[in-house]
């Protein structure tokens, strides 16, 4: 697992209580290679493995990012897996738009904040732990529908646009990170349609063989990351390791 990282590497996973984030934590802790796995979520989560550390922080808010930076205290991070994402929220009345009349400024702003702005500000908060000359992998969940060239069906305005913005921010961050740490790399990852709360309202038309379990996706994405070195930093890949058009 992640052979380019040192033994006893330190990993940080956001959305630790989410489907993919939780599965990534489980997959990491099944290996004896990580020395410390930090799970970040709003409510915290538990795990029996003594290498696991839970942080109950909301990194979509400035105070959460500041607290995370303080806890890490510039300790080197070798793996950052950002699994934060938002498509819908029944409580806030947010759902994917099908037509112009569905567009709502507040809903669009919320999706931009969660899907694009938060991942960028997360890297800002973590930069003291990422800079240097230690191997570091940064993975951030994207989506194929964020591909501008691949958009043939339309709809889902805010989600598509926020993921496209996410990709540009990560691509730009890869340029700066190259100067801060020549052994670091960033990858935008499309997990495929995964059986999580995010996709659940939209699974009816998904063939069974194309609806993936969270455990399968976690294993696939960690395997894909195994081939991501500094020379590939800023890449956009799917769960099978295939390039996705920007």
Backbone as numpy.savetxt, mean C-alpha at the origin, in Angstrom:
# Nx Ny Nz CAx CAy CAz Cx Cy Cz
12.18 -15.49 1.18 11.35 -14.28 1.18 12.21 -13.01 1.18
11.99 -12.14 0.21 12.65 -10.83 0.14 14.16 -10.98 0.38
14.78 -11.74 -0.49 16.18 -12.11 -0.31 17.13 -10.92 -0.35
16.68 -9.80 -0.93 17.56 -8.63 -0.98 17.62 -7.89 0.35
16.75 -8.25 1.29 16.75 -7.62 2.61 17.61 -8.42 3.58
18.19 -7.76 4.58 19.05 -8.48 5.54 18.23 -9.36 6.47
18.89 -10.33 7.10 18.23 -11.11 8.13 17.80 -10.19 9.27
16.72 -10.55 9.94 16.18 -9.76 11.03 15.75 -8.36 10.58
15.27 -8.27 9.34 14.86 -6.96 8.82 13.62 -6.44 9.55
13.44 -5.13 9.49 12.29 -4.46 10.10 11.28 -4.09 9.03
10.02 -4.49 9.25 8.94 -4.20 8.30 7.87 -3.37 8.98
7.26 -2.49 8.21 6.13 -1.70 8.68 4.99 -1.87 7.69
3.81 -2.22 8.18 2.64 -2.46 7.33 1.50 -1.58 7.82
0.93 -0.78 6.91 -0.23 0.03 7.27 -1.51 -0.74 6.96
-2.63 -0.23 7.48 -3.92 -0.92 7.36 -3.79 -2.35 7.88
-3.17 -2.47 9.04 -2.86 -3.79 9.61 -4.11 -4.59 9.94
-5.24 -3.93 10.11 -6.50 -4.62 10.38 -7.29 -4.89 9.12
-6.79 -4.44 7.99 -7.49 -4.67 6.72 -7.19 -6.05 6.16
-7.88 -6.41 5.10 -7.72 -7.75 4.52 -6.32 -8.01 4.01
-5.82 -7.14 3.12 -4.50 -7.36 2.53 -3.40 -7.04 3.53
-3.53 -5.92 4.26 -2.51 -5.57 5.25 -2.34 -6.65 6.30
-3.45 -7.17 6.81 -3.38 -8.23 7.81 -2.75 -9.50 7.26
-3.08 -9.82 6.00 -2.52 -11.02 5.38 -1.03 -10.88 5.13
-0.59 -9.67 4.79 0.85 -9.43 4.60 1.59 -9.64 5.93
1.02 -9.14 7.01 1.64 -9.34 8.33 1.73 -10.83 8.65
0.65 -11.56 8.42 0.67 -13.00 8.69 1.73 -13.71 7.85
1.83 -13.33 6.58 2.81 -13.96 5.69 4.24 -13.66 6.15
4.48 -12.43 6.55 5.81 -12.07 7.03 6.19 -12.86 8.28
5.24 -13.01 9.18 5.53 -13.68 10.45 5.60 -15.19 10.32
5.17 -15.72 9.18 5.36 -17.15 8.91 6.81 -17.46 8.56
7.56 -16.43 8.22 8.98 -16.58 7.89 9.82 -16.25 9.12
11.01 -16.84 9.20 11.90 -16.53 10.32 12.83 -15.36 9.99
12.66 -14.74 8.80 13.60 -13.70 8.39 13.35 -12.34 9.03
12.09 -11.89 9.17 11.92 -10.58 9.81 12.28 -10.63 11.30
12.88 -9.53 11.78 13.16 -9.43 13.20 12.13 -8.61 13.94
11.47 -7.72 13.20 10.47 -6.83 13.79 9.43 -6.50 12.73
8.16 -6.71 13.04 7.07 -6.39 12.12 6.12 -5.45 12.85
6.00 -4.25 12.33 5.17 -3.21 12.94 3.88 -3.08 12.14
2.76 -3.27 12.80 1.46 -3.12 12.15 0.79 -1.84 12.61
0.42 -1.00 11.65 -0.19 0.29 11.96 -1.65 0.27 11.52
-2.54 0.58 12.45 -3.97 0.66 12.13 -4.64 1.59 13.14
-5.83 2.03 12.82 -6.51 2.97 13.70 -6.85 2.35 15.06
-7.22 1.09 15.06 -7.65 0.47 16.32 -6.63 -0.52 16.89
-5.54 -0.76 16.17 -4.55 -1.73 16.62 -5.02 -3.15 16.35
-4.09 -4.08 16.39 -4.43 -5.49 16.23 -3.46 -6.32 17.06
-3.84 -7.54 17.34 -2.98 -8.40 18.16 -2.41 -9.53 17.31
-1.32 -10.09 17.78 -0.70 -11.25 17.14 0.16 -11.94 18.18
0.17 -13.24 18.18 0.89 -13.99 19.21 2.41 -13.97 19.01
2.88 -13.63 17.82 4.31 -13.64 17.56 4.98 -12.48 18.29
6.02 -12.75 19.08 6.67 -11.68 19.85 7.38 -10.65 18.98
7.60 -10.97 17.71 8.24 -10.01 16.82 7.28 -8.93 16.35
5.98 -9.12 16.61 4.97 -8.19 16.13 4.73 -7.07 17.12
4.63 -5.85 16.60 4.36 -4.66 17.40 3.20 -3.91 16.78
2.17 -3.68 17.55 0.98 -2.98 17.05 1.01 -1.52 17.46
0.73 -0.64 16.47 0.60 0.78 16.74 -0.80 1.22 16.34
-1.55 1.72 17.31 -2.91 2.21 17.05 -2.83 3.69 16.69
-2.67 3.95 15.39 -2.50 5.32 14.88 -3.30 5.49 13.60
-3.84 6.67 13.41 -4.53 6.99 12.16 -3.59 7.83 11.31
-2.92 7.20 10.35 -1.93 7.92 9.54 -2.56 8.75 8.44
-3.89 8.77 8.35 -4.54 9.72 7.44 -4.64 11.10 8.08
-4.23 11.20 9.35 -4.27 12.47 10.07 -2.85 12.90 10.45
-2.58 14.21 10.48 -1.23 14.69 10.79 -0.70 14.18 12.13
-1.55 14.13 13.15 -1.07 13.68 14.46 -0.64 12.21 14.42
-1.30 11.40 13.60 -0.93 10.00 13.47 0.43 9.84 12.82
0.67 10.61 11.78 1.97 10.56 11.11 3.08 11.06 12.03
2.81 12.11 12.78 3.81 12.63 13.71 4.13 11.61 14.80
3.10 10.93 15.30 3.32 9.92 16.34 4.12 8.74 15.79
3.85 8.36 14.55 4.59 7.25 13.94 6.06 7.61 13.81
6.32 8.81 13.34 7.71 9.26 13.19 8.42 9.26 14.54
7.72 9.69 15.59 8.31 9.73 16.93 8.62 8.33 17.45
7.70 7.38 17.22 7.91 6.00 17.69 9.12 5.38 17.00
9.24 5.59 15.70 10.35 4.98 14.95 11.68 5.60 15.31
11.68 6.91 15.58 12.90 7.60 16.01 14.07 7.33 15.06
13.79 7.38 13.76 14.81 7.23 12.70 15.43 5.84 12.63
14.87 4.86 13.32 15.38 3.49 13.21 15.19 3.01 11.77
16.17 2.34 11.17 16.07 1.92 9.77 14.89 1.00 9.50
14.17 1.28 8.43 13.12 0.40 7.93 13.60 -0.26 6.66
13.34 -1.55 6.54 13.75 -2.30 5.35 12.59 -2.63 4.43
11.40 -2.68 4.99 10.20 -2.93 4.19 9.07 -2.05 4.70
8.46 -1.32 3.78 7.24 -0.56 4.07 6.18 -1.06 3.11
5.08 -1.55 3.65 3.97 -2.03 2.81 2.73 -1.21 3.16
2.37 -0.31 2.25 1.21 0.54 2.48 -0.02 -0.10 1.85
-0.96 -0.52 2.69 -2.17 -1.18 2.21 -3.42 -0.32 2.41
-3.22 0.97 2.69 -4.36 1.86 2.88 -5.04 2.13 1.55
-6.36 2.08 1.54 -7.10 2.39 0.32 -8.57 2.57 0.63
-9.25 3.35 -0.22 -10.68 3.61 -0.02 -11.37 3.66 -1.37
-12.49 2.97 -1.47 -13.33 2.99 -2.67 -14.73 3.47 -2.34
-15.23 3.07 -1.19 -16.60 3.43 -0.80 -16.66 3.55 0.71
-17.67 4.25 1.20 -17.90 4.39 2.63 -19.38 4.68 2.82
-20.10 3.67 3.28 -21.55 3.81 3.44 -21.90 4.91 4.44
-21.11 5.00 5.50 -21.38 6.00 6.54 -21.29 7.42 5.98
-20.33 7.64 5.09 -20.14 8.96 4.50 -20.91 9.14 3.20
-21.62 8.09 2.79 -22.38 8.18 1.55 -21.51 8.21 0.30
-20.36 7.56 0.37 -19.42 7.55 -0.76 -19.51 6.21 -1.49
-19.70 6.27 -2.80 -19.70 5.07 -3.64 -19.17 5.45 -5.01
-18.69 4.49 -5.79 -18.14 4.79 -7.10 -19.17 5.45 -8.02
-18.74 6.50 -8.70 -19.63 7.24 -9.58 -19.81 6.51 -10.92
-21.03 6.57 -11.43 -21.32 5.97 -12.73 -21.50 7.03 -13.82
-21.80 8.27 -13.41 -22.06 9.33 -14.39 -21.72 10.69 -13.77
-21.73 11.73 -14.62 -21.40 13.08 -14.15 -22.23 13.49 -12.94
-23.52 13.16 -12.97 -24.42 13.60 -11.91 -24.06 13.03 -10.54
-23.23 11.99 -10.51 -22.84 11.37 -9.24 -21.64 12.07 -8.60
-20.98 12.95 -9.34 -19.77 13.58 -8.82 -20.07 14.49 -7.64
-19.25 14.37 -6.60 -19.43 15.15 -5.37 -18.05 15.58 -4.89
-17.88 16.86 -4.67 -16.56 17.39 -4.33 -16.02 16.82 -3.03
-16.85 16.70 -2.01 -16.37 16.20 -0.73 -15.96 14.73 -0.82
-16.75 13.94 -1.53 -16.41 12.53 -1.70 -15.11 12.38 -2.48
-14.96 13.18 -3.55 -13.74 13.11 -4.34 -12.53 13.51 -3.52
-12.68 14.56 -2.72 -11.57 15.02 -1.88 -11.15 13.94 -0.88
-12.15 13.24 -0.32 -11.83 12.20 0.66 -11.03 11.07 0.02
-11.43 10.65 -1.18 -10.70 9.58 -1.85 -9.29 10.02 -2.24
-9.14 11.26 -2.70 -7.81 11.77 -3.00 -6.94 11.76 -1.74
-7.54 12.17 -0.62 -6.76 12.24 0.62 -6.28 10.86 1.05
-7.19 9.88 1.05 -6.83 8.54 1.53 -5.92 7.82 0.54
-6.25 7.87 -0.74 -5.56 7.04 -1.74 -4.29 7.65 -2.30
-4.17 8.96 -2.28 -3.00 9.60 -2.90 -2.18 10.41 -1.89
-2.85 11.31 -1.20 -2.11 12.22 -0.31 -1.50 11.47 0.87
-2.28 10.59 1.50 -1.76 9.86 2.67 -0.52 9.03 2.35
-0.48 8.24 1.26 0.75 7.49 0.97 1.97 8.39 0.78
1.77 9.57 0.17 2.89 10.48 -0.02 3.37 11.06 1.32
2.42 11.46 2.15 2.79 12.00 3.46 3.38 10.93 4.38
2.98 9.68 4.15 3.58 8.58 4.90 5.07 8.49 4.60
5.44 8.60 3.33 6.86 8.55 2.97 7.61 9.75 3.56
6.95 10.89 3.56 7.57 12.07 4.18 7.88 11.79 5.65
6.93 11.19 6.37 7.12 10.90 7.78 8.19 9.84 8.02
8.36 8.93 7.06 9.28 7.81 7.22 10.67 8.07 6.67
10.90 9.23 6.08 12.14 9.43 5.34 13.39 9.26 6.19
13.33 9.63 7.49 14.51 9.46 8.35 14.85 7.98 8.54
13.82 7.11 8.44 14.04 5.68 8.58 14.38 5.00 7.26
14.19 5.71 6.16 14.45 5.14 4.85 15.77 5.60 4.25
16.21 6.80 4.61 17.44 7.30 4.01 18.66 6.60 4.61
19.74 6.59 3.86 20.96 5.92 4.27 21.47 5.04 3.16
22.01 3.87 3.52 22.52 2.95 2.51 22.11 1.51 2.81
21.02 1.36 3.55 20.52 0.02 3.83 19.46 -0.36 2.80
19.34 -1.65 2.47 18.29 -2.07 1.53 16.92 -1.72 2.07
16.07 -1.16 1.21 14.72 -0.77 1.63 13.75 -0.95 0.47
12.65 -1.63 0.74 11.59 -1.83 -0.25 10.35 -1.10 0.23
9.75 -0.31 -0.66 8.49 0.36 -0.35 7.46 -0.10 -1.36
6.39 -0.71 -0.87 5.28 -1.14 -1.72 4.04 -0.36 -1.33
3.30 0.12 -2.31 2.07 0.85 -2.02 0.99 0.35 -2.96
-0.15 -0.05 -2.38 -1.21 -0.63 -3.19 -1.83 0.40 -4.12
-1.89 0.04 -5.39 -2.54 0.86 -6.40 -3.70 0.04 -6.96
-4.08 0.32 -8.20 -5.17 -0.42 -8.85 -5.05 -0.25 -10.35
-5.37 -1.30 -11.08 -5.31 -1.21 -12.54 -6.23 -0.11 -13.07
-7.35 0.14 -12.38 -8.26 1.18 -12.86 -7.63 2.57 -12.74
-6.49 2.68 -12.07 -5.76 3.94 -12.03 -4.92 4.17 -13.26
-4.86 3.20 -14.14 -4.11 3.34 -15.39 -4.89 4.22 -16.36
-4.32 5.33 -16.79 -4.99 6.23 -17.73 -5.14 5.56 -19.09
-4.10 4.90 -19.56 -4.15 4.26 -20.87 -5.14 3.10 -20.91
-5.35 2.44 -19.76 -6.20 1.25 -19.72 -7.68 1.58 -19.46
-7.99 2.87 -19.35 -9.37 3.26 -19.02 -10.25 3.23 -20.27
-11.00 2.15 -20.40 -11.90 2.00 -21.55 -13.38 1.99 -21.14
-13.66 1.78 -19.88 -15.04 1.65 -19.42 -15.59 2.91 -18.79
-14.72 3.82 -18.34 -15.18 5.03 -17.68 -15.73 4.74 -16.29
-16.42 5.74 -15.71 -16.96 5.58 -14.37 -15.88 5.57 -13.30
-16.31 5.46 -12.06 -15.40 5.39 -10.91 -14.40 6.56 -10.95
-14.91 7.74 -11.20 -14.06 8.91 -11.42 -13.04 9.13 -10.30
-13.52 9.26 -9.08 -12.63 9.63 -7.98 -11.62 8.54 -7.67
-12.05 7.28 -7.70 -11.13 6.19 -7.39 -10.06 6.09 -8.47
-10.48 6.13 -9.75 -9.50 6.08 -10.84 -8.49 7.22 -10.72
-9.01 8.43 -10.54 -8.14 9.60 -10.53 -7.23 9.61 -9.31
-7.75 9.18 -8.16 -6.92 9.17 -6.95 -5.80 8.15 -7.05
-6.08 7.02 -7.71 -5.02 6.02 -7.88 -4.01 6.47 -8.94
-4.47 7.18 -9.97 -3.53 7.74 -10.94 -2.62 8.76 -10.26
-3.22 9.59 -9.39 -2.42 10.56 -8.63 -1.45 9.84 -7.70
-1.91 8.78 -7.05 -1.04 7.96 -6.20 0.18 7.49 -6.98
-0.06 6.99 -8.19 1.05 6.46 -9.00 2.07 7.55 -9.33
1.59 8.74 -9.68 2.51 9.84 -9.99 3.31 10.25 -8.76
2.64 10.30 -7.61 3.34 10.66 -6.38 4.42 9.64 -6.02
4.11 8.35 -6.18 5.09 7.31 -5.89 6.24 7.33 -6.90
5.90 7.57 -8.16 6.94 7.66 -9.20 7.88 8.83 -8.90
7.32 9.95 -8.48 8.12 11.13 -8.13 8.95 10.86 -6.88
8.35 10.21 -5.90 9.08 9.88 -4.68 10.27 8.96 -4.97
10.10 8.07 -5.96 11.19 7.15 -6.31 12.42 7.93 -6.79
12.20 9.05 -7.47 13.31 9.86 -7.95 14.09 10.46 -6.77
13.36 11.02 -5.81 14.03 11.61 -4.65 14.67 10.54 -3.78
13.97 9.43 -3.60 14.50 8.39 -2.72 15.81 7.83 -3.25
15.97 7.86 -4.56 17.22 7.39 -5.16 18.41 8.19 -4.64
18.18 9.46 -4.35 19.24 10.30 -3.80 19.42 10.10 -2.30
18.33 9.79 -1.61 18.40 9.61 -0.16 18.96 8.25 0.23
18.69 7.25 -0.62 19.16 5.89 -0.34 19.27 5.13 -1.66
20.47 4.95 -2.18 20.63 4.27 -3.47 20.24 2.80 -3.45
19.99 2.23 -2.27 19.58 0.83 -2.18 18.07 0.67 -1.96
17.33 1.77 -2.09 15.89 1.73 -1.85 15.12 1.66 -3.17
13.93 1.09 -3.12 13.09 1.04 -4.32 11.62 1.13 -3.91
10.82 1.71 -4.82 9.38 1.88 -4.62 8.64 1.15 -5.72
7.58 0.43 -5.35 6.74 -0.26 -6.34 5.27 0.02 -6.05
4.54 0.41 -7.10 3.08 0.48 -7.01 2.55 -0.89 -7.41
1.67 -1.46 -6.60 1.23 -2.83 -6.83 -0.29 -2.92 -6.99
-0.71 -3.61 -8.06 -2.12 -3.91 -8.27 -2.39 -5.32 -7.76
-3.23 -5.48 -6.73 -3.42 -6.80 -6.12 -4.40 -7.70 -6.84
-5.11 -7.19 -7.85 -6.21 -7.96 -8.42 -7.44 -7.82 -7.54
-8.54 -8.39 -7.98 -9.77 -8.31 -7.18 -9.66 -9.27 -6.01
-9.58 -8.72 -4.83 -9.34 -9.50 -3.61 -10.59 -9.49 -2.74
-10.84 -10.59 -2.07 -12.02 -10.72 -1.24 -11.84 -9.93 0.05
-12.12 -8.63 -0.03 -11.99 -7.73 1.11 -13.24 -6.85 1.19
-13.32 -6.06 2.25 -14.43 -5.13 2.40 -14.46 -4.12 1.26
-13.31 -3.75 0.74 -13.26 -2.77 -0.34 -13.98 -3.27 -1.59
-13.78 -4.54 -1.93 -14.35 -5.06 -3.18 -15.70 -5.75 -2.99
-16.08 -6.04 -1.74 -17.24 -6.91 -1.50 -18.52 -6.47 -2.21
-18.87 -5.17 -2.24 -20.11 -4.79 -2.92 -20.07 -4.96 -4.45
-18.88 -5.27 -5.00 -18.72 -5.29 -6.45 -18.24 -6.65 -6.96
-18.45 -7.70 -6.16 -17.92 -9.01 -6.51 -18.87 -9.87 -7.34
-20.12 -9.45 -7.48 -21.14 -10.31 -8.09 -20.77 -10.77 -9.49
-20.14 -9.91 -10.26 -19.81 -10.25 -11.64 -18.37 -10.74 -11.82
-17.68 -10.94 -10.71 -16.29 -11.39 -10.78 -16.26 -12.91 -10.81
-15.68 -13.53 -11.86 -15.58 -14.99 -11.89 -14.84 -15.51 -10.67
-15.23 -16.67 -10.19 -14.66 -17.22 -8.96 -13.14 -17.33 -9.03
-12.63 -17.69 -10.21 -11.18 -17.87 -10.34 -10.41 -16.55 -10.35
-11.14 -15.43 -10.48 -10.49 -14.12 -10.49 -10.74 -13.34 -9.21
-11.40 -13.96 -8.24 -11.57 -13.36 -6.93 -10.59 -14.02 -5.97
-9.56 -13.30 -5.59 -8.45 -13.88 -4.85 -8.64 -13.77 -3.34
-8.11 -14.74 -2.63 -8.08 -14.65 -1.17 -6.98 -13.69 -0.75
-7.12 -13.14 0.44 -6.10 -12.22 0.93 -4.76 -12.92 1.13
-4.79 -14.17 1.56 -3.54 -14.91 1.77 -2.80 -15.10 0.45
-3.55 -15.44 -0.62 -2.94 -15.61 -1.93 -2.31 -14.30 -2.40
-3.04 -13.21 -2.25 -2.54 -11.92 -2.72 -1.30 -11.50 -1.94
-1.30 -11.70 -0.64 -0.13 -11.34 0.16 1.10 -12.10 -0.30
0.96 -13.39 -0.49 2.09 -14.21 -0.96 2.56 -13.74 -2.33
1.61 -13.47 -3.23 1.97 -13.03 -4.58 2.71 -11.70 -4.56
2.19 -10.74 -3.81 2.81 -9.42 -3.80 4.18 -9.44 -3.16
4.36 -10.21 -2.11 5.69 -10.33 -1.52 6.65 -11.01 -2.47
6.14 -11.97 -3.25 6.97 -12.62 -4.26 7.37 -11.64 -5.36
6.41 -10.81 -5.79 6.71 -9.79 -6.79 7.78 -8.83 -6.28
7.67 -8.44 -5.02 8.65 -7.52 -4.44 10.05 -8.11 -4.41
10.12 -9.43 -4.37 11.42 -10.09 -4.32 12.28 -9.77 -5.54
11.63 -9.37 -6.63 12.36 -9.05 -7.87 12.48 -7.55 -8.10
12.12 -6.74 -7.13 12.17 -5.28 -7.27 13.41 -4.72 -6.59
14.38 -4.36 -7.39 15.58 -3.75 -6.86 15.61 -2.27 -7.18
16.67 -1.56 -6.75 16.77 -0.12 -7.00 16.65 0.26 -8.47
17.11 -0.61 -9.36 17.03 -0.28 -10.78 15.59 -0.30 -11.30
14.67 -0.93 -10.56 13.26 -0.95 -10.96 12.42 0.06 -10.17
13.04 0.89 -9.36 12.27 1.78 -8.49 11.34 2.68 -9.29
10.10 2.78 -8.82 9.09 3.57 -9.52 8.25 2.75 -10.47
8.30 1.44 -10.35 7.60 0.54 -11.27 6.15 0.33 -10.83
5.29 -0.08 -11.79 3.87 -0.36 -11.53 3.62 -1.79 -12.00
3.37 -2.70 -11.04 3.24 -4.12 -11.34 1.94 -4.68 -10.80
1.47 -5.76 -11.43 0.30 -6.44 -10.88 0.72 -7.63 -10.03
-0.25 -8.33 -9.50 -0.02 -9.43 -8.58 0.81 -10.57 -9.19
0.82 -10.65 -10.53 1.57 -11.69 -11.21 2.95 -11.22 -11.65
3.31 -10.01 -11.30 4.60 -9.47 -11.68 4.64 -8.85 -13.06
3.48 -8.68 -13.69 3.41 -8.06 -15.02 3.30 -6.55 -14.90
3.94 -5.82 -15.80 3.87 -4.36 -15.80 2.46 -3.89 -16.14
2.03 -2.83 -15.48 0.74 -2.22 -15.76 1.01 -0.87 -16.42
0.27 -0.56 -17.48 0.47 0.70 -18.18 0.06 1.86 -17.28
0.80 2.95 -17.40 0.49 4.12 -16.59 -0.76 4.82 -17.11
